[in-house]
């Protein structure tokens, strides 16, 4: 593990570094003060010796002031031989002019003259260390004068002070050695003490708690915890765990003998077995819970998204972490410093980690490359994709941002990272390049186009290469799997195993499998039922004037792939061809605004509102309207109420991966009374043949399907819906997740050696 990662994750190291650093600084300061004081003592000692020598020579110097200049040189030269560190003497007159000098110091006279000049007429001596390039000099300047002649002068004794610097340097090196020894000793000792007393027991406790969460912990908690209260609470938790484990075992044994319907508890037990204790990390652009401000009050909402509808129940069952873009204007207020919070708000079951993107990043990565490029490319709706290099660069940067956030949350143990949808196609390869031991899987929620269509994307090979960093890629339909394999065959030098539906690329094997996504039962979503549901229905019927009419419903994000104009035109054609339905049938369209930063989407809302107004103006009578177009974000409770009250539901997608609204409608019909009109271009049409399957481009056929649904006998209507409900109940979201996790988590404890050869996308 790199040192920065070790420091960031290990409290013992951080505490030891803090204590050792403080101790090291304190020791260094004390040594520095000691060295300074010893240097001052050495200078004072040299000054005393210089003073004694100068005072002994002062009478001779005073006598020399009475002599003529020609007689001066011998005066100092005749003195006894100087000591080894005493370089000699100099004699200056009261104006600072050199009179005579000892032979060993005359070359320094110009440097020493300023020191002598400072003495002047003062009777006090003057001491200074003169720094020369060769070596420092210690100079003591002593005033001298002749009482008879009245002449004054300055006698300077000069010593070689280089030994003082050498002595200080030696002391400094000695001090540095001991500072290093003390700091290192404290660092190691503190780490050991902190680990034994604090960090080690807490890590053992965290490991035990992780085992409790994963279902494979010992029943007794770790001993010798550092805090008594923590020990008591852990023992209570262990007792609760033993009781829960016993209850879960009983439920598991009971579920073996139950029907084929998968439940949250069954998925939880299955996921625990599949993951073998490894954490599950779900990654998507869209977050499952959004905090936003409304009228000055923070509100939490669930986005209108098939991905959220399908994946949120899985993490509620299995636990783990969901990493997503924090898009709400109040998201930061509800997250910690690392963007994390526990969700759902009223019953926390997993962690949501939010990634913060700048406006430019969101514009280029999400609105630009993802939704103006990949989205129309993958949907055969005759909308021209737009590809810009700046959008691609933002897409690459944001994929790396997601990878960094995920890696920051993982320890060194294996984990399964489950990436969702087209916004993060590069992420699997980036993760595998950094952590070859990770198991990575992708579920692609939208269709995969033909190889010929995919060639339009300038960075198509990079997208495919990024996805092939996964151990598993899941699509809704086998047709999409075949399209992907064909795209790989035409864009990369890879080996395709068509029998096993797998790709060997860069010595990595990627499985490609169909996993038709599904939904959770409405009973688990805390929506109204019984009398409360009937009251909600009555309130809506009164508000929208829907009493005494059959109600049709559509629930979509407002997107050009959903076939909303074709739907409205078909409804108008119904009233033209079959006027008996006028005043007796109203269609309610719930439309959630989406991607309104893109002009094409804003224009679509305006066009649909104008189209609905024209149809209503043409056919409305006596307060009845043929179309109620409700443009707003509707929560799951409102959607359920509309679906359960509708006689028919229309899903007219021009091209869709699955479209979960079709299954949501079937799941909402507890009385098995309703008709589903379903586009043949939606993936759900493969699983729900009892729906009335239509071609949304065929306006006449679409109108006739509406008429047939409104006229269908009760017995046929109930028989069709009963069969569809059985399909949806048995193939619910928990079965889908179990199938995917079974395939994705294979060998999770044994990382593939071939993963070491993954290549990062530049």
C-alpha positions in Angstrom: 0.0 0.0 0.0 1.4 3.5 -0.8 2.6 5.6 2.1 -0.1 8.3 1.6 -2.8 5.6 1.6 -1.4 4.0 4.7 -1.3 7.4 6.5 -4.8 8.2 5.4 -6.4 4.9 6.5 -4.4 4.0 9.6 -5.1 6.0 12.8 -2.1 4.5 14.7 0.2 5.9 12.1 -1.5 9.3 12.2 -1.3 9.5 16.0 2.3 8.3 16.0 3.3 10.8 13.4 1.7 13.6 15.4 3.3 12.7 18.7 6.7 11.9 17.2 6.6 15.1 15.2 5.8 17.3 18.2 8.5 15.5 20.3 11.1 15.9 17.5 10.4 19.6 17.1 10.7 20.1 20.9 13.9 18.1 21.1 15.4 20.0 18.1 14.5 23.4 19.7 16.2 22.3 23.0 19.4 21.2 21.2 19.4 24.4 19.1 19.2 26.5 22.3 22.0 24.4 23.9 24.3 24.8 20.8 23.7 28.5 20.8 24.6 28.8 24.5 27.7 26.7 24.2 28.8 28.8 21.2 28.4 31.9 23.3 30.5 30.4 26.1 33.3 29.5 23.7 33.3 33.1 22.4 33.4 34.5 26.0 36.3 32.2 26.8 38.2 33.3 23.8 37.4 37.0 24.7 38.9 36.5 28.2 42.1 35.0 26.8 42.3 37.8 24.2 41.8 40.5 26.9 44.5 39.0 29.1 47.0 38.9 26.2 46.1 42.4 25.1 46.5 43.8 28.7 49.9 42.3 29.0 50.9 44.0 25.7 49.2 47.3 26.5 52.3 49.0 28.1 54.5 48.2 25.1 51.8 49.5 22.8 51.5 52.8 24.9 55.3 53.2 24.6 55.1 52.6 20.9 52.8 55.6 20.5 55.7 57.9 21.5 58.0 56.6 18.8 58.4 57.8 15.3 56.9 55.7 12.5 60.2 54.4 11.4 60.9 52.9 14.8 57.4 51.2 15.3 57.6 47.9 13.5 60.0 46.2 15.9 57.9 47.0 18.9 55.2 44.3 18.3 57.5 42.0 16.4 59.8 41.8 19.4 57.0 40.4 21.5 57.1 36.7 22.6 56.0 34.1 20.0 52.2 34.1 19.8 50.1 31.0 20.6 48.8 28.7 17.8 45.3 30.3 17.6 46.5 33.9 18.2 47.3 35.3 14.8 48.9 38.5 16.2 48.4 42.2 17.0 47.7 45.5 15.2 48.2 49.0 16.4 46.1 51.9 15.1 46.3 55.6 15.9 43.2 57.5 17.1 42.1 58.3 13.5 42.1 54.5 12.7 45.3 54.5 10.6 47.5 51.4 11.0 50.7 52.1 12.7 52.2 48.7 12.9 51.1 45.0 12.7 52.3 41.6 13.6 53.6 39.8 10.5 50.7 37.2 10.7 47.9 39.7 10.6 49.0 42.6 8.5 47.1 41.1 5.6 43.8 41.5 7.6 44.4 45.1 8.5 41.8 46.5 6.1 39.1 44.2 7.6 40.0 44.9 11.2 40.4 48.7 10.8 36.5 49.3 11.0 36.5 47.4 14.4 39.3 49.6 15.7 37.5 52.7 14.5 34.5 51.8 16.6 36.6 52.2 19.7 37.3 55.8 18.9 37.8 57.9 22.0 35.9 55.4 24.2 37.7 53.8 27.0 35.8 50.6 26.6 37.1 47.6 24.7 35.2 46.2 21.6 34.8 42.6 20.5 33.6 41.3 17.1 33.7 38.2 15.0 34.8 39.2 11.5 33.6 36.8 8.8 36.2 36.3 6.1 36.0 34.1 3.1 38.9 31.9 4.4 37.9 31.7 8.0 36.3 33.8 10.7 38.5 36.1 13.0 38.0 37.0 16.6 39.0 40.6 17.2 39.4 42.4 20.6 40.1 46.1 20.2 41.5 47.8 23.4 42.1 51.5 23.7 45.7 52.6 24.7 47.3 56.0 25.2 50.5 57.6 26.4 50.0 59.8 29.5 53.1 61.9 28.7 52.5 62.7 25.1 48.7 62.4 25.2 48.7 60.3 22.1 45.9 57.8 21.8 45.6 54.5 19.9 43.9 51.1 19.6 45.5 47.8 20.1 43.7 44.9 18.4 44.3 41.2 19.3 43.3 38.8 16.5 42.5 35.1 17.0 41.6 32.4 14.4 38.0 31.6 15.2 37.5 28.8 12.7 37.6 26.2 15.4 34.5 27.7 17.0 32.5 27.0 13.7 33.9 23.5 13.5 32.9 22.9 17.1 29.3 24.2 16.5 29.0 22.1 13.3 30.0 19.0 15.2 27.5 19.7 18.0 24.8 20.3 15.3 25.4 16.9 13.7 25.4 15.2 17.0 22.1 17.0 17.9 20.5 16.0 14.6 21.5 12.4 15.2 19.7 12.3 18.6 16.7 14.2 17.2 16.3 11.5 14.6 16.8 8.7 17.2 14.3 10.2 19.6 11.7 10.9 16.9 12.0 7.5 15.3 11.9 5.8 18.7 8.7 7.7 19.7 7.2 7.0 16.3 7.7 3.3 16.5 6.8 3.1 20.2 3.6 5.2 19.8 2.6 3.1 16.8 3.0 -0.1 18.7 1.2 1.2 21.8 -1.6 2.8 19.8 -2.0 -0.4 17.7 -2.0 -2.7 20.7 -4.2 -0.6 23.0 -6.5 1.2 20.4 -6.2 0.5 16.7 -5.9 -3.2 16.8 -8.9 -3.9 19.0 -11.0 -1.4 16.9 -10.0 -3.1 13.6 -11.0 -6.5 15.1 -14.3 -4.9 16.1 -14.9 -3.5 12.7 -14.0 -6.8 11.1 -16.5 -8.5 13.4 -19.2 -6.0 12.6 -18.6 -6.4 8.9 -19.0 -10.1 9.4 -22.3 -9.4 11.3 -23.5 -7.4 8.3 -22.4 -10.1 5.8 -23.8 -12.9 7.9 -20.6 -14.8 8.6 -19.3 -13.4 11.9 -18.5 -15.4 15.0 -21.2 -15.1 17.6 -18.8 -13.7 20.2 -17.4 -10.1 19.8 -13.6 -9.5 20.1 -12.3 -9.1 23.6 -10.2 -6.4 25.3 -11.9 -3.3 23.6 -10.4 0.0 24.7 -13.6 1.5 26.2 -15.8 -0.3 28.7 -19.0 1.2 27.3 -18.1 -0.1 23.9 -17.6 -3.6 25.3 -21.0 -3.5 26.9 -22.8 -2.3 23.7 -20.9 -4.8 21.6 -22.1 -7.6 23.8 -25.7 -6.4 23.4 -25.1 -6.3 19.6 -23.8 -9.8 19.6 -26.9 -11.0 21.5 -29.1 -9.3 18.9 -27.0 -10.8 16.1 -27.4 -14.3 17.5 -31.2 -13.8 17.7 -31.3 -12.4 14.2 -29.2 -15.2 12.8 -31.5 -17.8 14.3 -34.5 -16.0 12.9 -32.9 -15.6 9.4 -32.0 -19.3 9.4 -35.6 -20.2 10.1 -36.8 -17.9 7.4 -34.3 -19.3 5.0 -35.4 -22.9 5.7 -39.0 -21.8 5.2 -38.3 -20.1 1.9 -36.9 -23.3 0.4 -40.3 -24.8 0.6 -42.2 -21.7 -0.5 -43.3 -20.8 -4.0 -41.0 -19.6 -6.8 -41.4 -15.9 -6.0 -38.1 -14.3 -4.9 -38.3 -12.0 -1.9 -36.0 -9.4 -0.3 -34.9 -11.9 2.3 -34.2 -14.6 -0.2 -32.1 -12.2 -2.3 -30.2 -11.0 0.9 -29.3 -14.6 1.7 -28.4 -15.4 -1.9 -26.2 -12.2 -2.2 -24.4 -13.0 1.0 -23.5 -16.4 -0.4 -22.5 -15.0 -3.8 -20.4 -12.1 -2.6 -18.6 -14.2 0.1 -18.3 -11.2 2.4 -17.1 -8.8 -0.4 -18.8 -5.4 -0.5 -21.2 -4.4 -3.3 -20.6 -1.0 -4.9 -23.4 0.2 -7.3 -22.4 3.0 -9.6 -24.6 5.2 -11.8 -25.0 8.7 -12.9 -28.5 9.1 -11.5 -28.9 9.1 -7.7 -31.8 7.2 -6.0 -32.7 10.0 -3.6 -32.5 13.8 -4.5 -32.5 16.6 -1.9 -33.8 19.9 -3.3 -35.2 23.1 -2.0 -38.9 23.9 -2.5 -40.3 27.1 -1.1 -37.3 27.4 1.2 -37.8 23.9 2.6 -35.6 20.9 1.8 -37.4 18.0 0.2 -36.3 14.5 -0.7 -37.6 12.9 -3.9 -37.1 9.7 -5.9 -36.3 10.3 -9.6 -38.6 9.0 -12.3 -36.1 6.4 -13.5 -36.3 2.7 -14.4 -32.8 2.3 -13.1 -33.7 3.7 -9.6 -36.9 1.6 -9.6 -35.0 -1.6 -10.2 -31.7 -1.1 -8.3 -32.8 0.7 -5.1 -34.7 -2.4 -3.7 -31.6 -4.5 -4.3 -29.3 -2.4 -2.2 -32.0 -2.1 0.4 -32.0 -5.9 0.6 -28.2 -6.5 0.3 -26.7 -3.4 1.7 -23.6 -1.7 0.3 -22.9 1.6 -1.3 -24.4 3.5 -4.3 -22.0 6.0 -5.9 -23.8 8.6 -8.0 -23.8 12.2 -9.2 -25.3 14.6 -6.6 -27.7 16.6 -8.7 -30.0 18.2 -6.1 -29.5 21.8 -5.0 -29.7 20.7 -1.4 -27.7 17.5 -1.7 -24.5 18.9 -0.1 -26.5 20.0 3.1 -27.5 16.3 3.8 -24.1 14.7 3.0 -20.9 14.5 5.1 -17.5 15.9 4.0 -17.0 12.9 1.7 -20.5 13.2 0.1 -22.0 10.3 2.0 -25.3 9.7 3.7 -27.4 6.7 4.6 -30.7 6.0 2.7 -33.6 5.6 2.5 -34.2 8.5 4.8 -36.8 6.8 7.0 -35.3 3.4 7.1 -31.5 3.6 6.3 -30.2 0.4 4.7 -27.2 1.4 2.6 -24.8 4.3 1.9 -25.2 6.8 -0.9 -22.0 8.5 -1.9 -22.4 11.6 -4.1 -20.0 12.9 -6.6 -19.9 16.7 -7.2 -19.5 17.8 -10.8 -19.0 21.3 -12.1 -21.5 22.9 -14.4 -19.1 22.4 -17.4 -18.5 18.8 -16.5 -22.2 18.1 -16.3 -22.8 19.9 -19.5 -20.2 18.0 -21.4 -20.4 14.6 -19.8 -24.1 14.2 -19.2 -26.0 16.6 -21.5 -23.4 16.5 -24.2 -21.8 13.2 -24.9 -24.2 10.9 -23.0 -27.5 12.4 -24.0 -26.8 14.2 -27.3 -24.4 11.5 -28.5 -24.9 8.0 -27.0 -28.6 8.2 -26.2 -29.8 8.8 -29.8 -27.1 6.6 -31.2 -28.4 3.6 -29.2 -32.1 4.3 -29.9 -33.4 3.9 -33.5 -35.6 6.9 -33.4 -34.2 8.9 -36.3 -32.7 11.5 -34.1 -29.2 12.5 -35.2 -26.5 12.0 -32.6 -24.1 14.9 -31.9 -20.5 14.2 -31.0 -18.1 17.0 -29.9 -14.5 16.5 -28.8 -15.0 18.8 -25.7 -17.9 16.6 -24.6 -15.8 13.5 -25.0 -13.0 15.0 -23.0 -15.5 15.8 -20.2 -16.9 12.3 -20.4 -13.4 10.8 -19.9 -12.6 13.1 -17.0 -15.8 12.4 -15.2 -15.4 8.6 -15.6 -12.0 9.0 -13.9 -13.6 11.1 -11.2 -16.0 8.3 -10.4 -13.1 5.7 -10.4 -11.2 7.8 -7.9 -14.2 8.1 -5.6 -14.8 4.3 -5.7 -11.2 3.4 -5.1 -11.1 5.8 -2.2 -13.9 3.9 -0.5 -12.3 0.4 -1.0 -9.8 -1.4 1.2 -7.4 -4.1 -0.1 -10.0 -6.9 0.0 -12.0 -8.0 -3.0 -15.2 -6.2 -4.0 -17.9 -6.3 -6.7 -18.4 -3.0 -8.5 -21.7 -3.0 -10.5 -21.7 -0.2 -13.1 -25.0 1.0 -14.6 -25.7 2.4 -18.0 -24.1 4.4 -20.8 -22.8 7.3 -18.8 -19.9 5.3 -17.3 -18.8 3.1 -20.1 -15.1 3.8 -19.5 -15.2 3.1 -15.8 -14.8 -0.7 -15.8 -11.4 -0.6 -17.5 -10.2 2.3 -15.4 -11.0 0.4 -12.2 -9.4 -2.9 -13.5 -6.2 -1.0 -14.4 -5.9 0.3 -10.9 -7.2 -2.8 -9.0 -7.0 -6.0 -11.1 -8.4 -7.9 -8.2 -11.8 -6.2 -8.4 -14.8 -7.9 -9.9 -16.5 -5.5 -12.3 -19.8 -5.8 -14.0 -21.9 -3.6 -16.2 -25.6 -3.5 -16.9 -26.5 -1.5 -20.0 -30.1 -0.3 -19.5 -30.7 1.0 -23.0 -30.5 -0.9 -26.4 -27.2 -1.7 -28.0 -27.4 -0.6 -31.7 -26.2 -2.6 -34.7 -22.5 -2.6 -35.5 -23.1 -0.4 -38.5 -25.0 2.2 -36.5 -22.4 2.2 -33.7 -19.7 3.1 -36.2 -21.0 6.6 -36.2 -19.4 7.3 -32.8 -15.9 8.7 -33.4 -14.8 7.1 -30.1 -16.7 3.9 -30.5 -13.6 1.6 -30.0 -12.7 3.4 -26.8 -16.3 2.9 -25.5 -16.1 -0.8 -26.4 -12.6 -1.1 -24.9 -13.8 0.5 -21.6 -16.7 -2.0 -21.3 -14.4 -4.9 -21.9 -12.7 -4.1 -18.6 -15.8 -5.8 -17.1 -16.0 -9.5 -16.1 -19.7 -9.4 -17.1 -21.8 -7.2 -19.3 -25.6 -7.5 -19.1 -28.3 -6.4 -21.5 -32.0 -6.7 -21.5 -32.3 -8.9 -24.6 -30.2 -11.5 -26.4 -30.6 -9.3 -29.5 -28.6 -6.5 -27.7 -26.0 -9.1 -26.7 -25.6 -10.2 -30.3 -25.3 -6.5 -31.5 -22.6 -5.9 -28.9 -20.6 -9.0 -29.9 -20.9 -8.0 -33.6 -19.7 -4.5 -32.7 -16.6 -5.9 -30.9 -15.9 -8.1 -33.9 -15.9 -5.2 -36.2 -14.1 -2.6 -34.1 -11.4 -4.4 -32.1 -8.9 -7.2 -32.6 -10.5 -9.5 -30.2 -11.4 -13.2 -30.0 -15.1 -13.9 -29.8 -16.5 -17.1 -28.3 -20.0 -17.1 -29.8 -20.8 -20.5 -28.2 -20.1 -19.1 -24.7 -21.2 -15.5 -25.6 -17.8 -14.2 -24.4 -15.0 -11.9 -25.5 -11.3 -12.5 -24.9 -9.5 -9.1 -25.2 -6.1 -8.1 -23.9 -6.0 -11.6 -22.2 -9.2 -10.7 -20.3 -12.5 -12.7 -20.6 -15.8 -10.8 -20.6 -19.1 -12.6 -20.5 -22.0 -11.1 -22.3 -25.4 -12.2 -21.1 -29.1 -11.2 -21.3 -30.8 -10.3 -17.9 -34.4 -8.9 -18.5 -34.8 -6.4 -15.7 -38.0 -6.3 -13.6 -39.7 -4.5 -10.8 -40.5 -4.8 -7.1 -44.0 -5.5 -5.9 -46.0 -2.4 -4.9 -46.8 -4.0 -1.5 -43.2 -3.4 -0.5 -43.1 0.3 -1.4 -45.4 1.6 1.4 -48.0 2.8 -1.0 -51.7 3.1 -0.1 -53.9 0.1 -0.3 -57.5 -0.8 0.6 -59.7 2.1 1.7 -56.8 4.6 1.7 -56.1 3.8 -2.0 -59.8 4.1 -2.9 -59.8 7.5 -1.2 -56.8 8.6 -3.3 -58.5 7.4 -6.5 -61.7 9.2 -5.6 -59.8 12.5 -4.9 -58.0 12.3 -8.3 -61.2 11.4 -10.2 -62.9 14.4 -8.6 -60.0 16.8 -9.3 -59.6 15.7 -12.9 -63.3 15.0 -13.6 -62.7 11.3 -14.3 -65.9 9.9 -12.7 -68.1 7.8 -15.0 -65.3 7.4 -17.6 -62.8 4.7 -18.4 -59.3 5.9 -17.7 -56.2 5.2 -19.7 -52.8 6.1 -18.4 -49.2 6.6 -19.6 -46.2 7.2 -17.3 -42.9 8.4 -18.9 -40.1 10.8 -18.7 -40.8 13.2 -21.6 -38.3 11.9 -24.1 -38.5 11.5 -27.9 -37.9 7.8 -27.7 -41.2 7.2 -25.8 -43.5 7.8 -28.7 -45.7 10.4 -27.0 -46.7 12.3 -30.2 -47.7 9.0 -31.9 -49.7 8.1 -28.8 -51.6 11.4 -28.8 -52.3 11.1 -32.5 -53.6 7.6 -32.0 -56.0 8.7 -29.3 -57.3 11.5 -31.6 -57.8 8.9 -34.4 -59.7 6.7 -31.9 -62.2 9.4 -31.3 -62.5 10.0 -35.1 -63.1 6.4 -36.0 -65.1 5.4 -32.9 -67.0 8.4 -31.6 -68.9 6.2 -29.1 -65.8 6.6 -26.8 -66.2 10.4 -26.7 -67.2 11.4 -23.2 -66.6 7.9 -21.9 -62.8 7.6 -22.1 -60.0 9.9 -20.9 -56.3 9.4 -21.3 -54.1 10.7 -18.5 -50.4 11.2 -19.4 -48.0 11.7 -16.5 -44.9 13.3 -18.0 -41.8 13.9 -16.0 -39.6 16.8 -17.5 -36.2 15.4 -18.4 -32.9 16.9 -19.6 -34.5 20.3 -20.1 -31.0 21.9 -20.7 -31.1 20.2 -24.1 -33.2 22.3 -26.6 -34.7 19.1 -28.2 -36.3 18.1 -24.9 -37.6 21.6 -24.1 -39.1 21.8 -27.6 -40.7 18.4 -27.1 -42.6 19.5 -24.0 -43.9 22.6 -25.8 -44.9 20.6 -28.9 -46.7 17.9 -26.8 -48.7 20.5 -24.8 -49.7 22.2 -28.0 -50.8 18.9 -29.5 -52.8 17.9 -26.5 -54.5 21.4 -26.5 -55.4 21.0 -30.2 -56.9 17.5 -29.6 -58.8 18.7 -26.5 -60.1 21.7 -28.4 -61.4 19.5 -31.2 -63.1 16.9 -29.1 -63.9 18.2 -25.6 -67.6 18.7 -24.7 -69.6 19.3 -21.5 -66.4 19.7 -19.4 -64.9 16.4 -20.7 -61.4 16.3 -22.0 -60.0 13.4 -24.1 -56.4 14.0 -22.8 -55.1 15.2 -19.4 -51.4 16.0 -19.8 -49.8 16.4 -16.4 -46.3 17.7 -16.7 -44.6 17.2 -13.3 -42.4 14.9 -11.2 -44.8 12.4 -9.7 -43.8 10.3 -6.7 -44.3 6.5 -6.6 -47.5 6.8 -4.5 -49.2 9.0 -7.1 -48.0 6.8 -10.0 -49.4 3.7 -8.2 -52.7 5.4 -7.7 -53.0 6.3 -11.4 -51.9 2.8 -12.6 -54.3 1.0 -10.3 -57.3 3.1 -11.3 -56.6 2.8 -15.1 -58.6 0.5 -17.3 -55.7 0.4 -19.7 -52.0 1.5 -19.8 -50.2 2.5 -23.0 -46.4 2.0 -23.5 -45.7 3.1 -27.0 -41.9 3.4 -27.0 -40.3 3.8 -30.4 -37.2 1.9 -29.1 -36.6 0.8 -25.5 -34.4 -1.5 -23.6 -37.1 -2.9 -21.4 -39.5 -0.2 -20.2 -40.5 -1.0 -16.6 -43.8 1.0 -16.8 -45.3 -2.0 -18.5 -44.4 -4.2 -15.6 -45.3 -1.5 -13.0 -48.8 -1.4 -14.5 -49.2 -5.2 -14.3 -47.9 -5.3 -10.7 -50.4 -2.5 -9.8 -53.4 -4.5 -11.0 -54.2 -6.4 -7.8 -57.7 -7.2 -9.2 -56.2 -8.5 -12.5 -58.5 -6.1 -14.3 -56.8 -4.1 -17.0 -55.3 -4.1 -20.5 -51.7 -3.3 -21.4 -51.0 -1.9 -24.9 -47.3 -2.4 -25.5 -45.0 -1.4 -28.3 -43.2 -4.2 -30.1 -40.0 -2.1 -29.9 -39.9 -2.3 -26.1 -38.0 -5.2 -24.5 -41.0 -6.0 -22.2 -42.9 -7.2 -25.3 -40.8 -10.4 -25.3 -41.9 -11.3 -21.8 -45.5 -10.1 -21.9 -47.1 -11.6 -25.0 -50.5 -11.3 -23.4 -50.3 -7.5 -23.8 -51.8 -6.0 -26.9 -48.6 -5.6 -28.9 -48.6 -2.7 -31.4 -46.4 -0.9 -33.9 -46.5 2.7 -32.6 -45.7 4.0 -36.1 -48.9 2.5 -37.3 -51.5 5.1 -36.3 -54.5 3.2 -37.6 -53.5 -0.1 -35.9 -52.7 1.9 -32.7 -56.2 3.4 -32.7 -57.8 0.0 -33.3 -55.8 -1.5 -30.4 -57.1 1.2 -28.1 -60.7 0.5 -29.3 -60.2 -3.3 -28.8 -58.8 -2.7 -25.3 -61.8 -0.5 -24.3 -64.2 -3.1 -25.7 -62.5 -6.3 -24.5 -64.8 -8.7 -22.5 -64.1 -8.9 -18.8 -63.2 -12.6 -18.9 -60.5 -12.1 -21.6 -59.2 -9.0 -19.9 -58.8 -10.8 -16.5 -57.2 -13.9 -18.1 -54.6 -11.9 -19.9 -53.7 -9.8 -16.9 -53.6 -12.9 -14.6 -51.0 -14.5 -16.9 -48.9 -11.3 -17.0 -49.0 -10.9 -13.3 -47.7 -14.4 -12.8 -44.8 -13.6 -15.1 -44.0 -10.3 -13.4 -44.4 -11.9 -9.9 -42.1 -14.8 -10.6 -39.5 -12.7 -12.6 -39.4 -9.8 -10.2 -36.4 -7.5 -9.5 -35.0 -9.8 -6.8 -34.8 -12.7 -9.3 -33.1 -10.4 -11.8 -30.6 -9.2 -9.3 -30.0 -12.8 -8.1 -29.3 -14.0 -11.6 -26.9 -11.1 -12.3 -25.1 -11.4 -9.0 -24.7 -15.2 -9.4 -22.9 -14.6 -12.8 -21.0 -11.4 -11.7 -19.6 -12.7 -8.4 -18.2 -16.0 -9.7 -14.6 -16.4 -8.4 -14.8 -13.2 -6.4 -12.2 -14.5 -3.9 -9.8 -15.5 -6.7 -8.9 -12.4 -8.8 -8.2 -13.3 -12.5 -4.5 -13.0 -13.4 -5.5 -11.9 -16.8 -7.0 -8.7 -15.3 -3.5 -7.4 -14.7 -3.3 -6.8 -18.5 -6.2 -4.4 -18.6 -5.3 -1.2 -20.5 -6.5 2.2 -19.2 -8.5 4.4 -21.5 -6.6 7.6 -22.2 
